[in-house]
Amino acid sequence: MKPTTTPKTPARRTKHTPPPTPPDLFDHHFKRPELLIWALTHRSLSYETHPPPPGTPERRADPRTDPRSDNEQLEFIGDAVLGLLVAEALFQRFPGSREGELTRLRASLVSSRHLGTVAAHIGLGDQLRLGRGEEQSGGRRKPALLANALEAVIAALYLDGGLSAARTFVETHIIEPAIPGLHLALLEAHKSDSHDPHDFKASFSGAIGDHKSALQEHLQAIGAGQPEYVLTSQSGPDHAKRFLVEVRIVDPSGDSRPLAESEGSTKKKAQQEAARLAFEHLLAEQRIQHQTQHAVATKEGNG
């Protein structure tokens, strides 16, 4: 007798549901969490959750009847907000630079390459709401996609918390870490006497993140001696070591002055972060010195 077989029930196709988005992200508590969800939603998810009706001509196959179904509209706002905040920050930090230099600095900071790097560094890809196809093709690691999403997040911060919230985020993640690289790029541009924006972009791309080189170039420019990196302590088990490094200026007489200290998971990371903090410290000292000299000169002129 032939055994009977029970027909298999076809596997139910599960709907692709993105993970929930917490309201506390990017150093800001969203009063309107829907703005953050909107900023993190890629059009691939909109295409999959709202497909066009069968038989729709290809030229009319766009399923997005509502522009709020993905983050592209927010990219438009974020791009404008980012441009304003970067221009403001550069105007304040580089008072001696002319319009052409400031324009090239701004172009470097708002470039897709830089924004993509920043987005990857803060783990933005892990928070994105992607369609299944984009997910499988590695969308969470695509630099252009990450850069666009970062602009959308800036827009969400602006719409939820105003310019102050957007400024805090942009300063912390996009501008501050790049300042040493910008100074180094300017020094290289001045050395080569090149006005080609492509040369500047190449210089900036090589300099950004290399805070040790930027610090050394700056110290040489002001005649302040050589930097010295001293490992002051290390802690933790072998698989999770933490290194504490202090950077000092060593003048020609051999005396040293501590500038900054930082901790990292490797000696190199600790040195780079210590160099960045030291560079910022020296720039702040210079600004105070220039302001004092200007105030004295003004007072003497009035007297």
C-alpha angles and dihedrals in degrees: 000000000000111000116242118239126210111229112243117247109238111252110258112243109237120218115246104247119184118224118267116270117231115226093227108074137128095022091299137098107221114224086192105040090181088073091059092047089050091050092051097047114102121206090245089071091049091051092052098043095043106034120181117260115269113273095024109151113251093243089057097039097110104121096193105105088158118053088210090070090087139018101256094101090052090051087063092055094041092053091056094045092047092050091052095047094046092048090050093049094048092048089055097042100041105040092156095056122099126227095270093055093044090051092053091046091051092047090054094050096047095041118124089239094057094041091049090052092049092048092051091048094055093044096246092151091066090059099049122115104224136173118249094256094050090045092054093047092058098260093158089067101041108117096211093049091048092048092052092047090051090057089050090052090051089053091050091051090049094048093046102039107012128237091317094064093044092046093053091053096044093046094048100044109021108028111027098053090049099050096092089049091051092052091048091049090052091050091050091047091051092048093052092039087221122157094184109120089209090060090050093049091050091049092048093048090053095044102045110102092013094104094158092061091045092051093048092049091049094049091050091049093054095037094240101139133251128314119244123197116210125189102223099177146344130204144173134056122308093263093050108031121170121204126201114204130184122201118210136182114237112201125203091267091060097250117134133208122198114235108174145343132212142172129225145165089250133028090244093054092047091050093049093050092045089051091051092051091046091050091051090048092053092047090051090050090051092050091051091047092050092047091050092048091048092049091050092048091049092049092050091047092052091046 
